[in-house]
């Protein structure tokens, strides 16, 4: 399991790319054209302000890649 769930593109860091990816999927749910399951970081079936806030809170966090 990847330890940094707010790193939606799995590049080892939470940055503006993660925030912008979630912003593109904002206000979507499964089945919508812009839905991105990785942006649903709290796993509630929708991309909303709670997801964006969680990503923003972790902004700057990193993990060392590759993972063991």
Phi and psi in degrees as GROMACS dihedral restraints (atoms count N, CA, C in turn):
[ dihedral_restraints ]
;  ai    aj    ak    al  type     phi  dphi    fc
    3     4     5     6     1   -72.8    20    10
    4     5     6     7     1   127.5    20    10
    6     7     8     9     1   -76.6    20    10
    7     8     9    10     1   -11.6    20    10
    9    10    11    12     1  -120.1    20    10
   10    11    12    13     1    82.7    20    10
   12    13    14    15     1   -64.7    20    10
   13    14    15    16     1   -17.4    20    10
   15    16    17    18     1   -88.7    20    10
   16    17    18    19     1    -2.1    20    10
   18    19    20    21     1   -87.2    20    10
   19    20    21    22     1    83.6    20    10
   21    22    23    24     1   -72.0    20    10
   22    23    24    25     1   -15.6    20    10
   24    25    26    27     1  -107.9    20    10
   25    26    27    28     1     7.8    20    10
   27    28    29    30     1    55.1    20    10
   28    29    30    31     1    41.4    20    10
   30    31    32    33     1  -101.0    20    10
   31    32    33    34     1     6.9    20    10
   33    34    35    36     1    94.1    20    10
   34    35    36    37     1     0.4    20    10
   36    37    38    39     1  -150.1    20    10
   37    38    39    40     1   149.4    20    10
   39    40    41    42     1   -95.1    20    10
   40    41    42    43     1   116.7    20    10
   42    43    44    45     1  -143.4    20    10
   43    44    45    46     1  -169.5    20    10
   45    46    47    48     1   -62.4    20    10
   46    47    48    49     1   -27.0    20    10
   48    49    50    51     1   -63.7    20    10
   49    50    51    52     1   -39.5    20    10
   51    52    53    54     1   -67.4    20    10
   52    53    54    55     1   -43.4    20    10
   54    55    56    57     1   -63.5    20    10
   55    56    57    58     1   -44.7    20    10
   57    58    59    60     1   -68.1    20    10
   58    59    60    61     1   -34.2    20    10
   60    61    62    63     1   -62.8    20    10
   61    62    63    64     1   -43.9    20    10
   63    64    65    66     1   -68.4    20    10
   64    65    66    67     1   -36.5    20    10
   66    67    68    69     1   -63.5    20    10
   67    68    69    70     1   -36.7    20    10
   69    70    71    72     1   -63.5    20    10
   70    71    72    73     1   -31.4    20    10
   72    73    74    75     1   -94.7    20    10
   73    74    75    76     1     4.0    20    10
   75    76    77    78     1   -54.9    20    10
   76    77    78    79     1   138.4    20    10
   78    79    80    81     1    68.7    20    10
   79    80    81    82     1    28.3    20    10
   81    82    83    84     1  -113.9    20    10
   82    83    84    85     1   165.9    20    10
   84    85    86    87     1  -140.8    20    10
   85    86    87    88     1   167.6    20    10
   87    88    89    90     1   -52.4    20    10
   88    89    90    91     1   134.8    20    10
   90    91    92    93     1   100.8    20    10
   91    92    93    94     1   -21.8    20    10
   93    94    95    96     1   -73.4    20    10
   94    95    96    97     1   151.4    20    10
   96    97    98    99     1   -60.4    20    10
   97    98    99   100     1   -37.4    20    10
   99   100   101   102     1   -92.9    20    10
  100   101   102   103     1     4.7    20    10
  102   103   104   105     1   -57.6    20    10
  103   104   105   106     1   135.8    20    10
  105   106   107   108     1  -135.5    20    10
  106   107   108   109     1   105.8    20    10
  108   109   110   111     1   -59.8    20    10
  109   110   111   112     1   -28.7    20    10
  111   112   113   114     1   -68.7    20    10
  112   113   114   115     1   -25.6    20    10
  114   115   116   117     1   -77.7    20    10
  115   116   117   118     1   -14.2    20    10
  117   118   119   120     1   -85.2    20    10
  118   119   120   121     1    73.1    20    10
  120   121   122   123     1   -72.7    20    10
  121   122   123   124     1   -16.5    20    10
  123   124   125   126     1  -103.8    20    10
  124   125   126   127     1     6.5    20    10
  126   127   128   129     1    55.7    20    10
  127   128   129   130     1    41.2    20    10
  129   130   131   132     1  -105.2    20    10
  130   131   132   133     1     9.0    20    10
  132   133   134   135     1    81.6    20    10
  133   134   135   136     1    17.4    20    10
  135   136   137   138     1  -156.8    20    10
  136   137   138   139     1   153.3    20    10
  138   139   140   141     1  -103.0    20    10
  139   140   141   142     1   115.4    20    10
  141   142   143   144     1  -140.5    20    10
  142   143   144   145     1  -170.1    20    10
  144   145   146   147     1   -61.6    20    10
  145   146   147   148     1   -27.7    20    10
  147   148   149   150     1   -65.6    20    10
  148   149   150   151     1   -38.0    20    10
  150   151   152   153     1   -67.4    20    10
  151   152   153   154     1   -46.9    20    10
  153   154   155   156     1   -63.0    20    10
  154   155   156   157     1   -39.2    20    10
  156   157   158   159     1   -64.7    20    10
  157   158   159   160     1   -40.4    20    10
  159   160   161   162     1   -63.9    20    10
  160   161   162   163     1   -42.1    20    10
  162   163   164   165     1   -65.4    20    10
  163   164   165   166     1   -45.6    20    10
  165   166   167   168     1   -61.4    20    10
  166   167   168   169     1   -38.8    20    10
  168   169   170   171     1   -61.4    20    10
  169   170   171   172     1   -36.1    20    10
  171   172   173   174     1   -89.0    20    10
  172   173   174   175     1     3.0    20    10
  174   175   176   177     1   -50.1    20    10
  175   176   177   178     1   128.1    20    10
  177   178   179   180     1    94.7    20    10
  178   179   180   181     1   -13.6    20    10
  180   181   182   183     1   -70.5    20    10
  181   182   183   184     1   148.4    20    10
  183   184   185   186     1  -137.8    20    10
  184   185   186   187     1   160.6    20    10
  186   187   188   189     1  -131.7    20    10
  187   188   189   190     1   151.8    20    10
  189   190   191   192     1   -82.5    20    10
  190   191   192   193     1   127.9    20    10
  192   193   194   195     1  -109.8    20    10
  193   194   195   196     1   147.6    20    10
  195   196   197   198     1   -77.3    20    10
  196   197   198   199     1   153.8    20    10
  198   199   200   201     1   -73.6    20    10
  199   200   201   202     1   149.0    20    10
